[in-house]
Amino acid sequence: MRSLCLGLTLLAGISGSVAAQKTDTLRLKNGDRLVGEVKGLTHALLRYSTDNISTVSIEWDAVASVVSRSAFEVELQSGLKHYGRLGTAPAGYIVVAGATVADTLPLGLVVHIVPMSQRFLSRVDGYVDVGFTYQQANHNLQFTLGAEASYRGPRMMATIQGAHFVQNQDSLEQTSRTSLTLIEQAFLRNRWIAGLSQGYERNEELELIGRVKLGAGGGRYMIQNDAIEFTVGAGVVLMHERYLGQEDGSSTVEAQFSGEFDAFRYNSPKLNVTTSLNVYPGITDWGRVRIDFDSRVSYELIKDFYLTLSLFERFDSRPPSETAAKSDFGTTLSISWSF
């Protein structure tokens, strides 16, 4: 009996080690062949793990073919998605073998590859920004902190964003800005998306004590390729806000029209540009219009570390507080870590 138990234990260990082996095959245009594991494709970079060199990022236009027995979601520039294993294909193509049919697709049309059974943490991408400035002449101290984390699954994506700014200067009161946003998006057919958003804002420069938002809407990827993504959307936002001097605050309903432009260069040094514009015309508070503009440019210094310039503009045509400023604009320079 003890021999039988020992044999079963050894067999289970061998089976586990075989299952854990990296068996995907990647061929490059220069003739190199790598055996490892496909982690995913985004922004024209294929994340590939091997036993010898851990996880590396390989430029997608350097890939000749990729084969894997695991199941993937493969998305094209058109928004069309294919599901299945990656079969043997001629150079320059990828074969997605589903349950009943195998599709042969040009590599140049593929924008995303997502493993169907990948662990949660390996699907999370994001960054952390830290900025600090000090001027001795007027003892002006500024500190900025920003972060974003996104989880992308085969049919949905969740993103959490946060930012905090504080300024302390002699003879002036300390001011600060804080924001926190959670966005959930579902990927539909033909590059359409639907989603929900929840957010909180505080901006002492605008006398905004607190604003809580809940939104719902939809949108579409108008451009989606290996260098640019451009998205437009529309929706409705329920908002409750309180300004300085108000006891209970007020609740309003707004429309939302949005656009986001992302451009990226994957050749070293990497360069990422993200710009978003959100316009909120009032529905219950007719005639009031709010505008949020954000832009972020990151230039790679060394691997995973960037020099980042961020800009923002907040405009409110008719703030509830008569003494509040209508706009707030700022720029920050920070060091970023990408993961």
Secondary structure, DSSP 8 states (H G I E B T S, - for coil): -HHHHHHHHHHHHHHHHHHHS--EEEEETTS-EEEEEEEEEETTEEEEEETTTEEEEEEGGGEEEEEEEEEEEEEETTS-EEEEEEE---TTEEEEE-SS-EEEEEGGGEEEEEETT--SGGGEEEEEEEEEEEETTTTEEEEEEEEEEEEE-SSEEEEEEEEEEEEE-TTS--EEEEEEEEEEEEE-GGGEEEEEEEEEEEEGGGTEEEEEEEEEEEEEEEEESSSEEEEEEEEEEEEEEEETT-SS-EEEEEEEEEEEEEEEE-SSS-EEEEEEEEEEEBSSSTT-EEEEEEEEEEEEEETTEEEEEEEEEEEESS-SSTTS-SEEEEEEEEEEEE-
